[in-house]
Amino acid sequence: MRTTPGGTPVLRLMVDCGADGEPLCLGVVMTGEAGRELKPRLKQGAMLVVEGRLRALKRSLTRARNGAGVEVLASRIEAMAPR
């Protein structure tokens, strides 16, 4: 969690979306107060529902983030209750 110089909260996390034996991790970014409110409820391994749109990353960011060429710009993230 960070705050931009203009005061906007930015939550950034990696989400494992792959099926068994098929690794797929996507970066997820959420801006605004919703991200700040969600942050305390997030725990490693938690099940999440993420809604948003894909955003292409610039080449310099692609290299810095494990080669992923896209990230999810989230409009909603919901932490699911453990089963």
ROSEZA-830768 format. One line per field, with one value per residue: x, y, z of N, C-alpha, C, CB in turn; residue in three letters. Coordinates in nm, 2 decimals. Glycine has a CB too. Layout:
BEGIN
nu = X_...;
nv = Y_...;
nw = Z_...;
cau = X_...;
cav = Y_...;
caw = Z_...;
cu = X_...;
cv = Y_...;
cw = Z_...;
cbu = X_...;
cbv = Y_...;
cbw = Z_...;
residu = Ala_...;
REM end
This chain:
BEGIN
nu = 0.08_0.06_0.08_0.01_0.19_-0.01_-0.19_-0.35_-0.45_-0.29_-0.32_-0.14_-0.10_-0.01_-0.17_-0.24_-0.36_-0.37_-0.45_-0.43_-0.10_-0.06_0.09_0.00_0.03_-0.10_-0.06_-0.24_-0.40_-0.54_-0.70_-0.77_-0.99_-1.12_-0.93_-0.76_-0.92_-0.96_-0.71_-0.63_-0.77_-0.66_-0.48_-0.20_-0.26_-0.53_-0.86_-0.97_-1.20_-1.18_-1.27_-1.24_-1.04_-0.81_-0.49_-0.23_0.12_0.40_0.71_0.94_0.83_0.73_0.96_1.04_0.85_0.84_0.80_0.53_0.29_0.06_-0.16_-0.42_-0.65_-0.82_-1.17_-1.32_-1.25_-1.30_-1.27_-1.29_-1.46_-1.28_-1.29;
nv = -0.12_0.21_0.57_0.82_1.12_1.30_1.22_1.00_0.67_0.36_0.03_-0.26_-0.58_-0.93_-1.19_-1.53_-1.71_-1.94_-2.28_-2.62_-2.72_-2.53_-2.26_-1.92_-1.59_-1.28_-0.93_-0.70_-0.40_-0.15_0.16_0.44_0.49_0.24_0.04_0.10_0.04_-0.23_-0.34_-0.42_-0.66_-0.84_-1.14_-1.36_-1.62_-1.60_-1.64_-1.46_-1.25_-1.07_-0.79_-0.61_-0.44_-0.54_-0.41_-0.31_-0.34_-0.12_-0.19_-0.16_-0.20_-0.45_-0.62_-0.58_-0.69_-0.98_-1.06_-1.04_-0.92_-0.78_-0.63_-0.63_-0.37_-0.30_-0.27_-0.37_-0.57_-0.86_-1.02_-1.36_-1.57_-1.82_-2.17;
nw = 0.00_-0.09_-0.10_-0.34_-0.45_-0.48_-0.30_-0.34_-0.25_-0.32_-0.38_-0.44_-0.55_-0.60_-0.76_-0.76_-1.02_-1.15_-1.26_-1.12_-1.16_-1.37_-1.37_-1.31_-1.25_-1.17_-1.17_-0.96_-0.93_-0.73_-0.68_-0.46_-0.18_-0.13_-0.17_0.05_0.26_0.22_0.26_0.53_0.56_0.40_0.35_0.31_0.08_0.09_-0.06_-0.33_-0.51_-0.80_-0.98_-1.28_-1.53_-1.79_-1.82_-2.03_-1.97_-1.98_-2.16_-1.99_-1.73_-1.76_-1.76_-1.50_-1.35_-1.35_-1.62_-1.69_-1.91_-1.87_-1.63_-1.38_-1.35_-1.09_-1.02_-0.82_-0.54_-0.36_-0.06_0.01_0.24_0.43_0.35;
cau = 0.00_0.13_0.00_0.08_0.22_-0.13_-0.28_-0.44_-0.40_-0.27_-0.30_-0.08_-0.07_0.00_-0.28_-0.22_-0.49_-0.35_-0.51_-0.33_0.00_-0.05_0.11_-0.03_0.02_-0.13_-0.06_-0.37_-0.39_-0.67_-0.67_-0.88_-1.02_-1.16_-0.80_-0.71_-1.01_-0.94_-0.57_-0.61_-0.84_-0.59_-0.38_-0.14_-0.33_-0.68_-0.93_-1.02_-1.28_-1.13_-1.33_-1.17_-1.01_-0.67_-0.41_-0.10_0.23_0.51_0.82_1.03_0.76_0.72_1.08_1.05_0.74_0.84_0.77_0.39_0.27_-0.06_-0.21_-0.56_-0.69_-0.94_-1.27_-1.37_-1.19_-1.37_-1.20_-1.38_-1.44_-1.22_-1.38;
cav = 0.00_0.34_0.69_0.90_1.25_1.38_1.18_0.88_0.54_0.27_-0.10_-0.34_-0.72_-1.04_-1.29_-1.66_-1.74_-2.06_-2.41_-2.71_-2.74_-2.43_-2.13_-1.79_-1.49_-1.15_-0.81_-0.64_-0.26_-0.08_0.29_0.50_0.45_0.10_-0.03_0.13_-0.03_-0.37_-0.39_-0.49_-0.79_-0.93_-1.23_-1.44_-1.74_-1.58_-1.64_-1.33_-1.22_-0.95_-0.74_-0.49_-0.45_-0.56_-0.30_-0.35_-0.27_-0.08_-0.29_-0.15_-0.26_-0.59_-0.68_-0.56_-0.77_-1.12_-1.08_-1.03_-0.80_-0.72_-0.63_-0.60_-0.25_-0.35_-0.19_-0.43_-0.69_-0.91_-1.13_-1.46_-1.64_-1.95_-2.28;
caw = 0.00_-0.09_-0.14_-0.44_-0.40_-0.49_-0.19_-0.38_-0.20_-0.43_-0.34_-0.55_-0.50_-0.70_-0.74_-0.83_-1.09_-1.23_-1.22_-1.08_-1.26_-1.46_-1.29_-1.37_-1.15_-1.23_-1.08_-0.94_-0.88_-0.70_-0.63_-0.39_-0.04_-0.13_-0.15_0.18_0.35_0.20_0.29_0.66_0.56_0.31_0.41_0.20_0.06_0.09_-0.18_-0.37_-0.63_-0.85_-1.10_-1.34_-1.67_-1.81_-1.87_-2.08_-1.91_-2.07_-2.16_-1.87_-1.62_-1.79_-1.72_-1.36_-1.29_-1.39_-1.75_-1.72_-2.00_-1.83_-1.49_-1.36_-1.29_-1.02_-0.97_-0.70_-0.48_-0.24_0.01_0.04_0.37_0.42_0.35;
cu = 0.09_0.04_0.08_0.11_0.09_-0.23_-0.37_-0.38_-0.40_-0.24_-0.25_-0.05_-0.06_-0.10_-0.24_-0.35_-0.48_-0.42_-0.40_-0.23_0.02_-0.03_0.08_-0.05_0.00_-0.12_-0.20_-0.34_-0.52_-0.63_-0.79_-0.89_-1.06_-1.04_-0.75_-0.79_-0.99_-0.81_-0.57_-0.68_-0.77_-0.49_-0.33_-0.22_-0.48_-0.74_-0.99_-1.11_-1.24_-1.21_-1.26_-1.14_-0.86_-0.61_-0.27_0.01_0.33_0.62_0.90_0.96_0.74_0.84_1.09_0.95_0.73_0.79_0.62_0.37_0.14_-0.08_-0.36_-0.58_-0.82_-1.04_-1.34_-1.29_-1.26_-1.30_-1.31_-1.36_-1.38_-1.32_-1.35;
cv = 0.12_0.45_0.78_1.04_1.34_1.33_1.06_0.75_0.45_0.13_-0.19_-0.48_-0.81_-1.15_-1.42_-1.70_-1.87_-2.18_-2.50_-2.74_-2.64_-2.29_-2.01_-1.69_-1.36_-1.04_-0.75_-0.50_-0.20_0.06_0.34_0.44_0.30_0.01_-0.02_0.05_-0.18_-0.42_-0.46_-0.63_-0.89_-1.01_-1.32_-1.57_-1.72_-1.59_-1.51_-1.34_-1.08_-0.91_-0.62_-0.51_-0.48_-0.44_-0.35_-0.27_-0.23_-0.18_-0.28_-0.21_-0.41_-0.67_-0.68_-0.65_-0.91_-1.15_-1.07_-0.91_-0.73_-0.72_-0.60_-0.47_-0.28_-0.24_-0.24_-0.55_-0.73_-1.03_-1.23_-1.52_-1.77_-2.06_-2.38;
cw = 0.00_-0.12_-0.24_-0.39_-0.40_-0.38_-0.22_-0.33_-0.32_-0.36_-0.45_-0.49_-0.62_-0.66_-0.82_-0.89_-1.16_-1.17_-1.18_-1.19_-1.37_-1.39_-1.37_-1.25_-1.22_-1.13_-1.08_-0.88_-0.85_-0.64_-0.55_-0.25_-0.03_-0.10_-0.01_0.28_0.34_0.26_0.43_0.66_0.47_0.38_0.30_0.20_0.06_-0.05_-0.21_-0.50_-0.68_-0.98_-1.15_-1.48_-1.68_-1.87_-1.91_-2.01_-2.01_-2.06_-2.04_-1.75_-1.64_-1.74_-1.56_-1.28_-1.34_-1.53_-1.79_-1.80_-1.96_-1.68_-1.49_-1.29_-1.22_-0.99_-0.84_-0.66_-0.36_-0.19_0.05_0.18_0.34_0.42_0.46;
cbu = -0.10_0.25_-0.03_-0.01_0.32_-0.20_-0.36_-0.45_-0.50_-0.16_-0.43_0.05_-0.18_0.15_-0.42_-0.16_-0.52_-0.20_-0.59_-0.39_-0.02_-0.18_0.26_-0.16_0.15_-0.27_0.05_-0.47_-0.31_-0.75_-0.64_-1.00_-1.13_-1.23_-0.70_-0.71_-1.16_-0.95_-0.48_-0.68_-0.98_-0.53_-0.44_0.00_-0.29_-0.71_-1.04_-0.91_-1.44_-0.98_-1.48_-1.04_-1.05_-0.65_-0.40_-0.09_0.29_0.56_0.90_1.06_0.62_0.70_1.20_1.03_0.61_0.76_0.81_0.31_0.26_-0.18_-0.12_-0.64_-0.69_-0.90_-1.38_-1.52_-1.03_-1.52_-1.12_-1.38_-1.58_-1.11_-1.38;
cbv = 0.00_0.34_0.77_0.91_1.32_1.36_1.29_0.87_0.49_0.31_-0.17_-0.27_-0.76_-1.10_-1.24_-1.77_-1.63_-2.10_-2.47_-2.84_-2.87_-2.42_-2.12_-1.80_-1.48_-1.15_-0.71_-0.72_-0.17_-0.16_0.39_0.48_0.53_0.06_0.01_0.28_0.01_-0.41_-0.27_-0.41_-0.77_-0.85_-1.32_-1.47_-1.84_-1.44_-1.76_-1.23_-1.24_-0.95_-0.71_-0.47_-0.32_-0.68_-0.19_-0.33_-0.37_0.06_-0.27_-0.01_-0.19_-0.62_-0.62_-0.42_-0.70_-1.20_-1.21_-1.03_-0.85_-0.78_-0.53_-0.72_-0.13_-0.42_-0.17_-0.48_-0.66_-0.96_-1.08_-1.57_-1.66_-1.97_-2.36;
cbw = 0.12_-0.20_-0.01_-0.57_-0.49_-0.62_-0.14_-0.53_-0.09_-0.53_-0.27_-0.61_-0.41_-0.71_-0.77_-0.73_-1.19_-1.23_-1.34_-1.03_-1.33_-1.55_-1.25_-1.46_-1.06_-1.29_-1.12_-0.86_-0.97_-0.60_-0.75_-0.46_0.02_-0.26_-0.25_0.22_0.32_0.05_0.30_0.77_0.51_0.19_0.53_0.23_0.16_0.15_-0.18_-0.39_-0.62_-0.88_-1.08_-1.26_-1.75_-1.91_-1.76_-2.23_-1.80_-2.03_-2.28_-1.84_-1.60_-1.94_-1.78_-1.32_-1.30_-1.29_-1.79_-1.59_-2.14_-1.90_-1.40_-1.29_-1.39_-0.89_-1.08_-0.72_-0.45_-0.29_0.14_-0.07_0.44_0.52_0.22;
residu = Met_Arg_Thr_Thr_Pro_Gly_Gly_Thr_Pro_Val_Leu_Arg_Leu_Met_Val_Asp_Cys_Gly_Ala_Asp_Gly_Glu_Pro_Leu_Cys_Leu_Gly_Val_Val_Met_Thr_Gly_Glu_Ala_Gly_Arg_Glu_Leu_Lys_Pro_Arg_Leu_Lys_Gln_Gly_Ala_Met_Leu_Val_Val_Glu_Gly_Arg_Leu_Arg_Ala_Leu_Lys_Arg_Ser_Leu_Thr_Arg_Ala_Arg_Asn_Gly_Ala_Gly_Val_Glu_Val_Leu_Ala_Ser_Arg_Ile_Glu_Ala_Met_Ala_Pro_Arg;
REM end
